[in-house]
Structure formats: structure tokens, C-alpha cells
Amino acid sequence: YVGNQGSGNLTVRNGGSVTSSTSFIGAAGSGAGVASVTGSGSTWVMNKANLNIGHDGTGSLAILSGGEVSNAKGYIGGNSGGDGTVTVSGISGGTWHNNGLLTVGGGGTGVLNLYSGLVTSSGASIGADSGGSGTANVSGASATWTDAGDMTVGDYGSGRLNILNGAGVSTGNAHIGRRSGGDGRVDVASGAAWQVQGNLFLGQGDTGVLNILSGGSVTDVNTTTVGASGLMTVDGGSIDTGNLLVDSGIVDLKSSNGIVDTAAVTIQGGSFNLVGGISEVIKSLDIQGGKATLDGGTLGTSLG
């Protein structure tokens, strides 16, 4: 425990090494913990056990300049009242290996700041539980988050994922606003890229918003589905998806250099709006319900 019921501090540096079982930074409600792992060769290894930052108390972890942390599951802001922050940054970046699920904002408040270095996970949930709030900021050309499972932004809670300034995030399937009560938003901008290896879902439960802004790009290998509570805005960015299904949701293509590239668009009760946008897309356009609106944009299609 680093800050169980009182205040605690753990510093690992200059090639130091710590090995532990399940670990807590800010465990109990009165606990306040601060931990840092800094410098090349400095490690904290949990031996296939979990790491909890801001479990019921307040906790922060900094992984800096070549420092490395490895654990099974990772939890930031686990329980109601918990408040956790993890920062991965520094001149040569840090590395945080989660060999299981990474939760940012379980029932509490969680923040992940990845500015330089690598975060890995096998499944991720940002804003996991009702009442929870999670924010992940991935920013900078040297910032990479590689997720080998499914990523959810706004499961039962409130989730925000910001991918900015040349950063890269990759995952299997992705969900934004997955369940009832979930509120998810993803912004991709300024040379950053989000790669989805499976399917991308927006607004399946409650609000799911995807903003692809100037210089941002999203690649979805299979199908992007915009559900009834989903909104996708392409304003100066681009999305390349195998298929786009507008299922009672809204797709807005606003900027003169915004691009939607897909083999097929199917509209089922929603709306696909081109307002000054360029859509270089579609081998097939199937309007089963809802509408497609062209207002100053260009729809480059080969319909068949």
C-alpha cells in the first residue's frame, strides 16, 4: 500500500526495482498516495497482480523517462470516491504494461495522461461504472496506446478519449456510449490516428460522440455503426471504414477537406449530411429510412 489510511510516497529511480503483489496507491477513503518510477532501468513489477490507483482514496502514479511498470489489470479511480491519475511522459517516455483490462474511471474519477511513451492493455474501459468518470489524454507524436482487446468509452459512466498531436491509439472493437447511462466522446485531431481492428459502435446505449477534426484520422477495418444516440462529425479529418451503417444516428461531414471513405453506406432511419464536405466513398448507397442531405458538398460515388 502506498497511502493506505494516511499519506504515502514511493519513488523508484536510478535503475531501482520494486516487486510486489496486488498494489494500491490511495487505498482507503482517507488514503493519499504518490508513486513515481523514473529513469531507464527503473521498474515496478506486480507479478501478474493488479494495480489500483485511487481505489477509495486519492492516488497518483508517474512513469517517466524510461521508467516501466508492469501489472495484470490496472484500475484508475476504482470505487466511488476514488480519485486516481496516471501520467506517462518524460524525455524518453515511460512504459505501462497492463496484461489485462485497463479501467480509467471505474466508480470514481480516473485520468490517464499519455504524453510520451507506451501504454498497453488487453481491453480498456473509460467511464466504466454508473457514477464513474474517466478521461484519457493521448497526445504527442511519441505517445502510443496499444489495446489488444475491446475499448469502451462511456460504458455505464462518463468517458472521454482525446487523441491529439500525432499520437496513436489502436484497439480491437471499439464502443462509444455503450450502455444505458453511458456517455462517451472521442476526439481525434492534429495528425493523430485511431485504428480499430474490428467494429466501431457509436451510441448503442446512451450518448456516443466521435469528432474527427482537422488532421485527425480514424481507420475501422470492418463496420462503423452510428446508433440512435450516436453522432459522428468529420470536420477536416478523415475516416476510412469497411462499411458505414447509420442506424438512427447522425453523420455530419462539415469541412471542405473532410473525407469519408467506405465501400458502402446504409442509412436506416438516421441522417447522413454533407455540408461543404467531400465524400470520396461509396460503392453502394442504400437509404432504407432517414435521409441523405447534400448541401454544398461533393458525393463521389460509384453506385452499384
Salt bridges, closest charged atoms under 4 A:
ASP56 OD2 - HIS55 NE2 3.89
GLU68 OE2 - HIS97 NE2 3.74
ASP155 OD1 - ARG179 NE 2.63
ASP183 OD2 - ARG160 NH2 3.26
ASP187 OD2 - ARG185 NH2 3.00
